[in-house]
């Protein structure tokens, strides 16, 4: 069973919701802007950059695939690449 209650600290992981939102949303790439709230007080409502750990079944599947000494592009990916060309 997946633990949705586990708190994941995403700081310093290149996550846009914690490390890049000031530059992305406010254009404050050098950290010179003053904000009325601390970074940890912002309410993050991101969809693609979620604060959930990768489920074990996904990690196990990746590890299993990496145990094979060669990596190939799956056939459906090749078909997609050819269609895009």
C-alpha positions in Angstrom: 0.0 0.0 0.0 1.3 3.4 -0.9 1.8 6.0 1.9 0.3 9.3 0.8 0.9 10.7 4.3 4.7 10.5 4.0 6.2 14.1 3.8 8.8 14.4 1.1 11.3 17.3 1.4 11.7 18.4 -2.2 14.1 21.3 -1.4 17.5 21.2 -3.2 16.2 18.5 -5.7 15.7 20.9 -8.7 11.9 20.7 -8.1 10.3 23.7 -9.7 7.8 23.9 -6.9 10.5 24.5 -4.3 13.7 25.5 -6.0 12.7 27.3 -9.2 9.3 28.9 -8.6 10.6 32.4 -7.8 12.4 32.7 -11.2 9.7 30.9 -13.1 6.7 32.7 -11.8 8.1 36.1 -10.6 11.3 36.4 -12.8 13.4 36.6 -9.7 16.3 34.5 -11.0 19.0 36.2 -8.8 17.0 36.2 -5.5 16.9 40.0 -5.2 13.1 40.4 -4.9 11.5 40.8 -1.5 8.4 38.7 -0.9 5.8 39.1 1.9 6.1 35.4 2.7 8.9 32.9 3.3 9.4 30.2 0.7 8.0 27.5 2.9 4.8 29.6 3.5 3.8 29.6 -0.2 1.0 27.1 -1.0 2.2 25.0 -3.9 -0.5 23.8 -6.2 1.6 22.1 -8.9 0.3 19.2 -11.0 3.3 17.8 -12.8 5.8 18.2 -9.9 4.2 16.3 -7.1 5.5 15.8 -3.7 5.0 12.1 -3.6 7.7 9.5 -3.5 8.1 7.1 -6.4 6.1 3.9 -5.7 8.3 0.9 -5.0 6.8 -1.0 -7.9 8.1 1.7 -10.3 11.6 1.7 -8.7 11.7 -2.1 -8.8 10.7 -2.1 -12.5 13.4 0.4 -13.4 16.0 -1.6 -11.4 15.0 -4.8 -13.2 15.3 -3.1 -16.6 18.7 -1.6 -15.7 20.0 -5.1 -14.8 20.0 -5.9 -18.5 23.4 -4.8 -19.9 22.0 -3.1 -23.0 19.2 -0.5 -23.3 17.1 -0.3 -26.4 14.3 2.0 -27.6 11.0 0.1 -27.5 9.3 -0.5 -30.9 6.4 1.9 -30.1 8.9 4.7 -29.4 10.6 4.1 -32.7 7.2 4.3 -34.5 6.5 7.6 -32.7 9.9 9.0 -33.7 9.4 8.0 -37.3 5.9 9.6 -37.4 7.3 12.9 -35.9 10.0 13.0 -38.6 
